[in-house]
């Protein structure tokens, strides 16, 4: 542990605000934020909590940096992101270990999260030469219509604890090649990973001579969070977190006519029909429900199994759950680490109590382990119906299993929850698969066939509908949210015809 912290210079109380590539800003008399090790329940390191004055310094620097960064040709911006991706490759092992240490996900997932950062950098480098607009035929003779995309401004990034570095990279790499500067407010539960990433960015930016491009602010929501979302100098806020948080951010930003990308709750379901390969389904469900200790926004939380195969599926699942090795996330044999804190454990236990009171039967797990840290056993609960507790998202390894008789019934029940992020179906029936993916099928932003709800690739746009927020990040054309569109019409004649055939002589 000490070696990882020392590698990133995090053994002393650290400043919580940084103007990227320039300087760290101390906060005189600041309260200290303590990052806790969820595996031990013990302190890791402390960070100074920035105040409004430090936010103002960061915001001014980001605004100033945008005025010059937007003038850099997009392929040159891509070159900086290429170098950042290589720096992350060099730091993959220690940064992945820090993610596991501070957040609690197993090392393979910690390393995978850093790989996701590298992947999005690679994607953004290619994107820097593909920020395409369209050409359109004008109804007026000798006129040309085109659209072009311009840098938007300062982007505010609010990230959550469960993916403390990857979600920042989804936003930062794309925003940077689009010509934007940014301000990052990380989760107060995982500040150390943010400090480490900022230091990597600082080294890269210093090698190019850029300042104020990637900026960091760690502070209380009421102090710096409210300043960020209310700031008219920040035209776009990308926020990942709870529905409650997202609803507040969306309302505040909309009130000032800003833009928001909201990645909020997920209550993700897998449908398993009578033709499904149960070996595939079992593996996908296990990773989706148990991976990251059920603390992914794409974690599998609900199973709708056809009544003809539910018993066989549950037999496989309970056997698989019994084999899950729980413990130190840095140990290579561990498959599930701890929950993030004691509050998460309490919420899980309350959800299990509610499920049993609503007719649920606990088939396995659902206990708190009597050992240091916030460890629990993953839980399977068979439910007679989709009750109130099932409709709510509990950020923990609880899997609710229900049965269905017809495909239409299963899809309807999957869709009736307020969240709409990720969904999947296991089937060997082509008709069923196509129906699930049709406009009458899953209403989620992600719908998969014969793979689980977790593990999205960065090449596709990531996000969901309904209370998930409607935002899209990462691949496809998600880059358009970080730019402003402009339609241009050029008259190449000596006449001045009007559109729609209007005469004004």
Residue pairs with C-beta under 8 A, 6 or more apart in sequence:
1 37
1 44
1 101
2 11
4 94
4 97
4 98
4 101
5 11
5 44
5 45
5 98
5 192
7 94
8 94
8 98
8 192
8 195
8 196
8 199
9 199
10 44
10 45
10 192
10 195
10 196
11 45
12 45
13 32
13 45
13 46
13 47
13 48
14 24
14 45
14 46
14 47
14 48
14 195
15 24
15 25
15 26
15 27
15 47
15 48
16 27
16 30
16 33
16 47
16 48
16 49
16 50
16 54
16 191
16 216
16 217
16 218
16 219
17 24
17 25
17 27
17 48
17 50
17 54
17 55
17 57
17 58
17 216
17 217
17 218
17 219
18 24
18 25
18 58
18 198
18 202
18 215
18 216
19 25
19 57
19 58
19 61
19 211
19 212
19 215
20 61
20 65
20 198
20 201
20 202
20 205
20 210
20 211
20 212
20 213
20 214
20 215
20 216
21 201
21 202
21 205
21 206
21 210
21 211
21 212
21 213
21 214
22 61
22 211
22 212
25 50
25 54
25 57
25 58
26 48
27 48
27 49
27 50
27 51
27 54
30 48
30 49
30 50
30 51
31 48
31 49
32 46
32 47
32 48
32 49
33 46
33 47
33 48
33 49
33 188
33 191
33 218
34 43
34 44
34 45
34 46
35 43
35 44
35 45
35 46
35 47
35 102
35 189
35 190
35 191
35 192
36 42
36 43
36 44
36 189
36 341
37 43
37 44
37 101
37 102
37 373
38 102
38 103
38 104
38 337
38 338
38 339
38 340
38 341
38 373
38 374
39 101
39 104
39 328
39 329
39 337
39 338
39 372
39 373
39 375
40 372
40 373
41 342
41 372
41 373
41 374
42 372
44 101
44 102
44 192
45 192
47 191
47 192
47 195
47 218
48 218
49 218
49 219
49 220
49 223
50 58
50 217
50 218
50 219
50 223
50 224
51 219
51 223
51 224
52 223
52 224
52 227
54 217
54 219
54 224
55 217
55 219
55 223
55 224
55 227
55 228
56 227
58 183
58 215
58 216
58 217
59 154
59 183
59 227
59 228
59 231
59 233
59 234
61 211
61 212
61 215
62 154
62 181
62 182
62 183
62 212
62 215
62 233
63 153
63 154
63 181
63 233
64 212
65 181
65 210
65 211
65 212
65 213
66 151
66 153
66 154
66 179
66 180
66 181
69 77
69 151
69 176
69 179
69 180
69 181
69 210
69 213
70 150
70 151
70 179
70 180
72 179
74 128
74 129
74 131
74 177
74 178
74 179
75 128
75 129
77 128
77 176
77 177
77 178
77 179
78 124
78 125
78 126
78 127
78 128
78 129
78 177
79 125
80 176
80 204
80 205
80 208
80 210
80 213
81 121
81 124
81 125
81 128
81 173
81 176
81 177
82 121
82 125
83 204
83 207
83 208
84 121
84 173
84 200
84 201
84 204
85 117
85 118
85 121
85 122
85 125
85 173
87 200
87 203
87 204
88 95
88 114
88 117
88 118
88 121
88 200
89 118
91 114
91 196
91 200
92 111
92 114
92 115
92 118
93 111
94 196
95 114
95 165
95 193
95 196
95 197
95 200
96 107
96 110
96 111
96 112
96 113
96 114
97 107
97 110
97 330
98 110
98 192
98 193
98 196
99 105
99 110
99 113
99 114
99 164
99 165
99 193
100 106
100 107
100 109
100 110
100 329
100 330
100 337
101 329
101 330
102 164
102 190
102 192
102 193
103 110
103 161
103 162
103 164
103 189
103 190
103 193
103 340
104 293
104 329
104 337
104 338
104 339
104 340
104 374
105 113
105 162
105 291
105 292
105 293
105 295
105 329
105 337
106 329
106 334
106 335
106 336
106 337
107 329
107 330
107 331
107 332
107 334
109 291
109 292
110 329
113 163
113 164
113 165
113 166
114 165
114 166
116 166
116 169
116 170
116 458
117 165
117 166
117 169
117 173
119 457
119 458
120 166
120 169
120 170
120 173
120 174
120 458
120 474
121 169
121 173
123 173
123 458
123 459
123 474
123 475
124 173
124 174
124 176
124 177
125 177
127 174
127 177
127 479
128 177
131 149
131 177
131 178
131 479
131 483
133 146
133 147
133 148
133 149
133 485
134 146
134 147
135 144
135 145
135 146
136 145
136 146
136 147
137 145
138 144
138 145
138 489
139 499
139 500
140 491
140 497
140 498
140 499
141 493
141 495
141 497
142 491
142 492
142 493
142 495
143 489
143 490
143 491
143 492
143 493
143 497
144 489
144 490
144 492
145 487
145 488
145 489
145 490
146 487
146 488
146 490
147 485
147 486
147 487
147 488
148 485
148 486
148 488
149 178
149 480
149 483
149 484
149 485
149 486
150 179
150 483
150 484
150 486
151 178
151 179
151 180
151 483
151 484
152 178
152 179
152 180
152 235
152 236
152 259
152 482
152 483
152 484
153 180
153 181
153 233
153 234
153 235
153 236
154 180
154 181
154 182
154 183
154 233
154 234
154 235
155 171
155 175
155 180
155 181
155 182
155 183
155 234
155 235
155 236
155 237
155 238
155 482
156 182
156 183
156 185
156 228
156 229
156 231
156 234
156 236
156 237
156 238
156 239
157 167
157 168
157 171
157 172
157 175
157 182
157 183
157 184
157 185
157 238
158 185
158 225
158 228
158 229
158 237
158 238
158 239
158 240
158 241
158 249
159 167
159 168
159 184
159 185
159 186
159 187
159 194
159 240
160 167
160 187
160 240
160 241
160 297
161 187
161 189
161 190
161 295
161 340
162 292
162 295
162 296
162 297
162 340
162 395
163 240
163 296
164 186
164 187
164 190
164 193
164 194
165 193
165 194
165 197
167 240
167 263
167 473
168 184
168 186
168 194
168 197
169 197
170 458
170 462
170 473
170 474
171 182
171 238
171 261
171 473
171 482
172 182
172 184
172 214
174 473
174 474
174 478
174 479
174 482
175 181
175 182
175 482
176 182
176 213
176 214
177 479
178 479
178 482
178 483
179 483
180 236
180 482
181 212
181 213
181 214
181 215
182 213
182 214
182 215
183 215
183 216
183 217
183 228
183 234
184 194
184 198
184 214
184 215
184 216
184 217
185 217
185 218
185 219
185 224
185 225
185 228
186 193
186 194
186 216
186 218
187 241
188 218
188 220
189 340
189 341
191 218
194 216
194 218
195 216
195 218
198 214
198 216
201 213
201 214
202 214
205 211
205 213
205 214
217 224
217 228
218 224
219 225
226 252
228 234
228 237
229 237
229 239
229 249
229 252
229 253
230 252
230 256
232 256
232 258
234 258
235 258
235 259
236 258
236 259
236 260
236 261
236 481
236 482
237 249
237 253
237 258
237 259
237 260
237 261
238 260
238 261
238 263
238 471
238 473
238 481
239 245
239 246
239 249
239 260
239 261
239 262
239 263
240 263
240 264
240 297
241 263
241 264
242 264
242 265
243 264
243 265
243 418
243 419
243 467
243 469
245 264
246 262
246 263
246 264
246 469
249 260
249 262
250 260
250 262
250 469
253 259
253 260
254 260
259 481
260 471
261 463
261 469
261 471
261 472
261 473
261 481
262 468
262 469
262 470
262 471
263 297
263 462
263 463
263 464
263 468
263 469
263 471
263 473
264 297
264 419
264 464
264 467
264 468
264 469
265 297
265 393
265 419
265 421
265 467
265 468
266 296
266 297
266 298
266 299
266 301
266 393
266 419
266 421
266 422
266 453
266 464
266 468
267 301
267 302
267 391
267 392
267 393
267 417
267 418
267 419
267 421
268 288
268 298
268 299
268 300
268 301
268 302
268 419
268 421
268 422
268 423
268 424
268 444
268 453
269 300
269 301
269 302
269 303
269 304
269 414
269 417
269 423
269 424
269 453
270 281
270 284
270 285
270 288
270 300
270 302
270 303
270 304
270 423
270 424
270 425
270 426
270 452
270 453
271 304
271 305
271 404
271 407
271 410
271 411
271 414
271 423
271 424
271 425
271 426
271 427
271 436
272 278
272 281
272 303
272 304
272 305
272 306
272 309
272 313
272 425
272 426
273 306
273 309
273 407
273 410
273 425
273 426
273 427
273 429
273 432
274 306
274 308
274 309
275 427
275 428
275 429
275 432
276 306
276 309
276 426
276 427
276 428
277 426
277 428
277 450
278 309
278 312
278 313
278 316
279 316
280 426
280 450
281 313
281 426
282 313
282 316
282 317
282 320
283 320
284 300
284 424
284 426
284 451
284 452
285 300
285 303
285 317
285 399
285 452
286 317
286 320
286 321
286 324
287 452
287 454
287 455
288 298
288 299
288 300
288 424
288 452
288 453
288 454
289 299
289 300
289 301
289 378
289 397
289 398
289 399
290 321
290 324
290 335
290 336
290 378
290 397
291 299
291 336
291 454
292 299
293 336
293 337
293 338
293 339
293 376
293 378
293 396
293 397
294 301
294 378
294 395
294 396
294 397
294 398
295 339
295 340
295 344
295 395
295 396
296 454
297 421
297 422
297 468
298 421
298 422
298 446
298 453
298 454
298 455
298 456
299 395
299 397
299 453
299 454
300 399
300 424
300 452
300 453
300 454
301 393
301 394
301 398
301 399
301 400
302 386
302 390
302 399
302 400
302 402
302 414
302 417
303 313
303 399
303 400
303 401
303 402
304 402
304 403
304 404
304 410
304 413
304 414
305 313
305 314
305 401
305 402
305 403
305 404
306 403
306 404
306 405
306 410
307 403
307 404
307 405
310 401
310 403
313 401
314 363
314 380
314 382
314 401
317 380
317 399
317 401
318 363
318 364
318 380
321 364
321 365
321 378
321 380
322 364
324 335
324 336
324 378
325 333
325 334
325 335
325 336
326 334
326 335
326 336
326 337
326 369
326 375
326 377
327 333
327 334
327 337
327 375
328 334
328 337
329 337
329 338
336 378
336 397
337 375
338 373
338 374
338 375
338 376
339 345
339 348
339 374
339 375
339 376
339 396
340 374
341 374
342 374
344 374
344 395
344 396
345 368
345 374
345 376
345 396
347 394
347 395
347 396
348 366
348 376
348 379
348 394
348 396
348 397
348 398
349 366
349 368
351 389
351 392
351 394
351 396
351 398
352 362
352 366
352 379
352 381
352 398
354 388
354 389
355 362
355 381
355 383
355 387
355 389
355 390
355 398
355 400
356 362
356 381
358 383
358 387
358 388
358 389
359 383
359 384
359 385
359 387
360 381
360 382
360 383
360 384
360 387
360 389
360 400
361 381
361 382
362 379
362 380
362 381
363 380
363 381
363 382
363 401
364 377
364 378
364 379
364 380
365 376
365 377
365 378
365 379
365 380
365 397
366 376
366 377
366 379
366 381
366 398
367 376
367 377
368 375
368 376
369 375
369 376
369 377
376 396
376 397
378 397
378 398
378 399
379 397
379 398
379 399
380 399
380 401
381 398
381 399
381 400
381 401
382 400
382 401
382 402
383 390
383 400
383 401
383 402
384 402
385 402
386 400
386 402
386 413
386 416
386 417
390 400
390 402
390 417
391 416
391 417
391 418
393 419
402 413
404 410
404 413
407 432
407 435
407 436
411 435
411 436
411 440
411 441
411 442
414 423
414 442
415 442
415 443
418 466
418 467
419 464
419 466
419 467
419 468
420 443
420 444
420 445
420 464
420 465
420 466
420 467
420 468
421 444
421 445
421 446
421 463
421 464
421 465
421 468
422 444
422 445
422 446
422 447
422 448
422 453
422 454
422 456
422 464
423 442
423 444
423 446
423 447
423 448
423 453
424 447
424 448
424 449
424 450
424 451
424 452
424 453
425 432
425 433
425 436
425 442
425 447
425 448
425 449
425 450
426 449
426 450
427 433
427 436
427 449
427 450
433 449
435 441
436 442
436 447
436 449
437 447
437 449
441 447
443 465
443 466
444 464
444 465
444 468
445 461
445 462
445 463
445 464
445 465
445 468
445 472
446 453
446 456
446 462
446 464
456 462
456 474
457 475
458 474
458 475
459 474
459 475
459 476
460 474
460 475
460 476
461 472
461 473
461 474
461 475
461 476
461 477
461 478
462 472
462 473
462 474
462 475
462 478
463 469
463 470
463 471
463 472
463 473
463 478
464 470
471 481
472 478
472 481
498 504
